[in-house]
């Protein structure tokens, strides 16, 4: 299924980037293109299923939905940024 491969790719990117940080990963900001063929709710549902039982389980997703079908990233799911908590916080 195309959606699963997109989500697995996204999860893989997040895991690789998170390995290079010392803080605890708490959130990810995504940009969802208008032609990405998945809704924000469906993306969230697939993400939660894919990350169940992993260190990414419970990660907060902030999803910006693009509406312009002519936008350069209209067919993409873009990882905008990751949010980390300082590891020395109580």
Short mmCIF file of the C-alpha atoms (twelve columns), coordinates in Angstrom:
data_MODEL
# 
_entry.id   MODEL 
# 
loop_
_atom_site.group_PDB 
_atom_site.id 
_atom_site.type_symbol 
_atom_site.label_atom_id 
_atom_site.label_alt_id 
_atom_site.label_comp_id 
_atom_site.label_asym_id 
_atom_site.label_seq_id 
_atom_site.Cartn_x 
_atom_site.Cartn_y 
_atom_site.Cartn_z 
_atom_site.pdbx_PDB_model_num 
ATOM 1  C CA . UNK A 1  0.000  0.000  0.000  1 
ATOM 2  C CA . UNK A 2  1.359  3.404  -1.026 1 
ATOM 3  C CA . UNK A 3  0.282  5.099  2.208  1 
ATOM 4  C CA . UNK A 4  2.154  2.593  4.348  1 
ATOM 5  C CA . UNK A 5  5.381  3.141  2.420  1 
ATOM 6  C CA . UNK A 6  5.018  6.912  2.790  1 
ATOM 7  C CA . UNK A 7  4.483  6.576  6.535  1 
ATOM 8  C CA . UNK A 8  7.354  4.103  6.944  1 
ATOM 9  C CA . UNK A 9  9.629  6.499  5.078  1 
ATOM 10 C CA . UNK A 10 8.530  9.364  7.327  1 
ATOM 11 C CA . UNK A 11 9.023  7.294  10.491 1 
ATOM 12 C CA . UNK A 12 12.473 6.240  9.263  1 
ATOM 13 C CA . UNK A 13 13.497 9.867  8.655  1 
ATOM 14 C CA . UNK A 14 12.322 10.872 12.117 1 
ATOM 15 C CA . UNK A 15 14.200 7.983  13.745 1 
ATOM 16 C CA . UNK A 16 17.448 8.842  11.943 1 
ATOM 17 C CA . UNK A 17 17.235 12.540 12.825 1 
ATOM 18 C CA . UNK A 18 16.275 11.846 16.444 1 
ATOM 19 C CA . UNK A 19 19.380 9.676  16.953 1 
ATOM 20 C CA . UNK A 20 21.548 12.765 16.556 1 
ATOM 21 C CA . UNK A 21 19.871 14.679 19.393 1 
ATOM 22 C CA . UNK A 22 20.387 14.406 23.138 1 
ATOM 23 C CA . UNK A 23 16.905 15.492 24.237 1 
ATOM 24 C CA . UNK A 24 13.698 13.495 24.193 1 
ATOM 25 C CA . UNK A 25 11.693 13.805 20.987 1 
ATOM 26 C CA . UNK A 26 8.203  15.112 21.793 1 
ATOM 27 C CA . UNK A 27 6.720  16.428 18.533 1 
ATOM 28 C CA . UNK A 28 7.041  16.589 14.766 1 
ATOM 29 C CA . UNK A 29 5.771  19.285 12.416 1 
ATOM 30 C CA . UNK A 30 4.627  18.097 9.020  1 
ATOM 31 C CA . UNK A 31 3.410  19.768 5.849  1 
ATOM 32 C CA . UNK A 32 0.826  17.748 3.925  1 
ATOM 33 C CA . UNK A 33 0.465  18.583 0.246  1 
ATOM 34 C CA . UNK A 34 -2.972 19.022 -1.327 1 
ATOM 35 C CA . UNK A 35 -2.288 16.133 -3.729 1 
ATOM 36 C CA . UNK A 36 -0.643 13.780 -1.224 1 
ATOM 37 C CA . UNK A 37 -3.666 11.436 -1.451 1 
ATOM 38 C CA . UNK A 38 -4.044 11.169 2.313  1 
ATOM 39 C CA . UNK A 39 -5.938 13.313 4.791  1 
ATOM 40 C CA . UNK A 40 -4.359 14.656 7.961  1 
ATOM 41 C CA . UNK A 41 -6.560 12.361 10.063 1 
ATOM 42 C CA . UNK A 42 -5.661 9.322  7.976  1 
ATOM 43 C CA . UNK A 43 -1.953 10.226 8.127  1 
ATOM 44 C CA . UNK A 44 -2.178 10.527 11.910 1 
ATOM 45 C CA . UNK A 45 -3.961 7.169  12.164 1 
ATOM 46 C CA . UNK A 46 -1.338 5.410  10.004 1 
ATOM 47 C CA . UNK A 47 1.487  7.098  11.925 1 
ATOM 48 C CA . UNK A 48 0.070  5.965  15.275 1 
ATOM 49 C CA . UNK A 49 -0.280 2.399  13.968 1 
ATOM 50 C CA . UNK A 50 3.272  2.368  12.554 1 
ATOM 51 C CA . UNK A 51 4.845  3.741  15.748 1 
ATOM 52 C CA . UNK A 52 2.887  1.641  18.268 1 
ATOM 53 C CA . UNK A 53 5.321  -0.080 20.629 1 
ATOM 54 C CA . UNK A 54 8.291  1.994  19.436 1 
ATOM 55 C CA . UNK A 55 10.088 4.978  21.009 1 
ATOM 56 C CA . UNK A 56 8.020  7.215  18.689 1 
ATOM 57 C CA . UNK A 57 4.713  6.045  20.158 1 
ATOM 58 C CA . UNK A 58 2.769  9.044  21.461 1 
ATOM 59 C CA . UNK A 59 4.759  11.579 19.427 1 
ATOM 60 C CA . UNK A 60 2.664  14.723 18.901 1 
ATOM 61 C CA . UNK A 61 2.090  15.544 15.253 1 
ATOM 62 C CA . UNK A 62 1.370  19.060 14.072 1 
ATOM 63 C CA . UNK A 63 0.139  18.846 10.493 1 
ATOM 64 C CA . UNK A 64 -0.187 21.852 8.201  1 
ATOM 65 C CA . UNK A 65 -2.411 21.028 5.250  1 
ATOM 66 C CA . UNK A 66 -1.574 22.822 2.007  1 
ATOM 67 C CA . UNK A 67 -4.541 23.579 -0.229 1 
ATOM 68 C CA . UNK A 68 -2.745 24.833 -3.358 1 
ATOM 69 C CA . UNK A 69 -2.551 22.004 -5.897 1 
ATOM 70 C CA . UNK A 70 0.088  23.989 -7.799 1 
ATOM 71 C CA . UNK A 71 2.442  24.258 -4.815 1 
ATOM 72 C CA . UNK A 72 5.845  22.670 -5.466 1 
ATOM 73 C CA . UNK A 73 5.225  20.214 -2.621 1 
ATOM 74 C CA . UNK A 74 1.580  19.462 -3.433 1 
ATOM 75 C CA . UNK A 75 2.266  15.703 -3.674 1 
ATOM 76 C CA . UNK A 76 4.541  15.509 -0.649 1 
ATOM 77 C CA . UNK A 77 4.473  14.837 3.050  1 
ATOM 78 C CA . UNK A 78 7.259  17.079 4.308  1 
ATOM 79 C CA . UNK A 79 8.935  16.786 7.686  1 
ATOM 80 C CA . UNK A 80 9.284  20.441 8.683  1 
ATOM 81 C CA . UNK A 81 10.882 20.081 12.102 1 
ATOM 82 C CA . UNK A 82 11.253 18.014 15.239 1 
ATOM 83 C CA . UNK A 83 10.754 19.287 18.777 1 
ATOM 84 C CA . UNK A 84 12.912 17.978 21.600 1 
ATOM 85 C CA . UNK A 85 12.750 18.358 25.365 1 
ATOM 86 C CA . UNK A 86 16.023 19.017 27.139 1 
ATOM 87 C CA . UNK A 87 17.326 15.776 28.584 1 
ATOM 88 C CA . UNK A 88 18.206 17.472 31.887 1 
ATOM 89 C CA . UNK A 89 14.623 18.640 32.609 1 
ATOM 90 C CA . UNK A 90 12.965 16.999 35.641 1 
# 
